Structures are given as C-alpha cells and as structure tokens.
C-alpha cells in the first residue's frame, strides 16, 4: 500500500520474536537446509515485548460476546489444485473460483500476531478462503533481506496454519520502499526457491512475486520503474526459480505504478502457464479509470487477482468510502476477480486496518487469542467480515 508514513510506522514498531518451526503438506527439505530453531535470546525478547505492551494497556471491565466458528467448509478440500484458464482462476474441476480473504500487515511489524487461533478466526469466524502473507523485504532494519531464516520460518509457520484450516495462502514478496523489485532480486530468488521447494506439492499455496513496483524508491527519486525493462525481467527470473521446484501452483506478478498498470503488462505478457497479474485499489482514491484498466487486461487475455485493496484512500488513513467499496466489490464479483483486503494484524492506527490494535478494549493476551468481539473490530473490518460471511453463509 502507498503511504507516506511507512518508515515512521516501521521504525516505531516493537521488536518481534521468531516463532515456531516448520511443518508442511509437502516433503520437507533435508534438515541442514532448514532455518535454525528459535534461540533463547529471541524467546526472551518476545516475553519482554509482551510484558512491556501488557503493562501499558488498560482494559475495560467487560466486552463481547466473542465471535464463534460458523463456517465449516474447507475451501481447499472443495476446490483443490487451482489453475488459470483464460482470464479466470479455476479449481481442480475447471470450474471458476473466486477467493476472498484478508492480507496480513507486513510481517516485520506483526510477527507476534500470527498463531493458530488468529488463523482459525479468519477461516471459521470470518469466512476467509485465503490469507495473504506480506513478507517484508526491509523496514526498520528488519525483514527477509536482513533476517532470511527468521522470515522463512515465520512464513512457513503461517502457511502451515492455513493448510491446517484448509484455506489458500498467498505468499507476497512485499516490496514497498524498494520500489524497484530488482533491488533485492537475489534475496527474492532465494526466498521463493526455498519456499517453493518446501511447498511444491501443496495446492494451498499461491506466489506473489512483488507487491507494488512503485515507480521510484522512497529515498531515491531518480529511479524509475517500468514494465518492459524493470518488472517483467525481474518477474521472469523469479518465475523461473519457482518453476524449477513447483510447476503447477499459480504465480501472480505485480505491475508498475503501485500495481495498477495491468493494462500495460497485458500488452506484453510473460509467457507461461498459471500466471496472473495483480491490481491494487483503495476505494477513496481509485474508481472507474482503474476498473477500465482491469477490463483491458482481461480483454487482452490476462487474468487478474486483486491481492490488496482498502476501504480508505490510498494513504490508509482518513474516512471510509463504503459506497465506493461496494461498487468495487460488485465489479469484482461480476468478473470473477479474487481479492484480499488490507489488512489484519497491524499495530498501526490506519483506518483501513480490520482490528483496533491501538485500542484498550482487550488485554494484550486477549488480542492474540482470536475470536475477537465487535468492540475490537474496526468499522472497515466489520464491513469486510460481514461481506465475507454473507458470501459463505448467505446471512
């Protein structure tokens, strides 16, 4: 997401701990290729962060009721291996499928949040069929670039939690300040090589090889990023690395100008099977002109997945634009476009966040226990949750 206070949010974020080890629905890599186990220092850091945060919270005496599981369908059990047919995402039977769910906040600012109950809540209480996992490249001195084993371990843990719940999981290489994806192409190739080796036989997994190629790096305005000379060559390199391990799972490619130029990419598409292109929108900033870009991409034969969208303007702040959001959701429904809403698990006070993490409604421990009461869910979050549940339960 484009937001001018990106660095301010990241640098003010708490230090986060390494989480539990790997398990997957595929054959494991040999032990020597896996990340090291959690260290005592990291565990101590997590405990200190939790204790410090808890000491600053003041809770109200009562809240609730908490949400409860209402969805019993397991999307992956129903749809199985996904593929791309024409401009549509289709399931194992060749039937059109539209995935709907949430995007995590960047992992270097939300690592502590992702546990079994959080994922259960999204799958069973909210009706998500997919979770997007935003793997930070850099930010506040932390991310995959500086701590690859830590973030491979964390990403794998979240994937496994999604597999346990029978939902799909979108692995997002979340470039943002590094507006040119080639800046960390070597690290990206390493990440996707390792992840695809682990999950090559897992139908739950979808890859998103770059979040938002955004024209210029935040701290180097001389850089420009286009499709033909910048993003496409990068994407071809990463796709090749993934396909060495995983020939089947869907791969999604970001497009220039904050993943809005799907029309330009569709005029010079990447060769290969099961490829899609991403478009991002924020309802308060983007309207029919951007929808027309998506239609152009479809007309040119390219499948599109909206891997990130928000109910606010593109800064993430300000008022909600729910009428404009509904226009977008109706459009995506009509054209069978899958989507993930930004975001969940963030301690930052963006109005687009689904949860009120800056609030004192719950204790720190209660926030991590999932099944959140409405008092802890933002207006944006309640709107998206209700829309998700209506699509699954009809209520």
C-alpha angles and dihedrals in degrees: 000000000000111000130152094214094058096119093043090056094046097045092050094049122110122257111259135212135237113257137214128310135269133288126157147170090248134067111284125242115247112283094252091063095054126093117265119263123266112286127227090245092056092048090051090050091054092050091049092049092049093047094047092048093046092052091058095050124095114194132205114241096245140019140155157004093233120224120263134207112277102157119079100168117106105209096204091051088054102039104024119178112020126212140169120257113181105310095338137090106228136187133233090286095049092253120140115260130190115200119204128185151107136296120225119234114252108300095230087065100038108032093122092057101064112092138130096274094050092054092043089053093052093047101039106024099034102030099235114168092188140028121202114214112207106209106198117226095195141337133137089007092298136097140087092304092062100026109029098160093048093053095041088055093047094045091049091050092054092046089053092050089053091048089052089054094046095240131127121256126209114207107211122195091211108210114173116137086031092065092176109069090207090069090081099018092130092055091044091053089050092049097048092043091055096042094046091049090055098043105029091120096042114102091196094073128095122174126220107191099195132010108208122350093200109188099249136033111247092238098035112049092177091077120093126190126204135169104247101043102027120019101032096053090047092049092048090053094051094042089054090052092050094046092056086069106019118036097174119037118099119263122202123202125208119226133216125275096044092316095304102112098084089133092060093047091049091060090058105026128183115254116242146077130283094017126147136176127228130231123189126200140175111204096223093054107030130056143144095340090062093043087054089055089055091049090051090053090051091047089054090053100258124133117226132206119189097219094175135025137150141202093229136058117291093272090067090235135088127052128339119255100206098159090053089045091055090052088055094047092050089050093050090048092051093051098038094243116164119221150186123207121225114262160011133149097037125139089198121102100238114146089224090065115108095217132051096234093161090056128099094221093111136026118253089256092051092050090059095046095074126212087097123200119238091255088068095047119085123231088255091050093050091050093052095041092051091048091050093049093047089056092052105034101023090232 
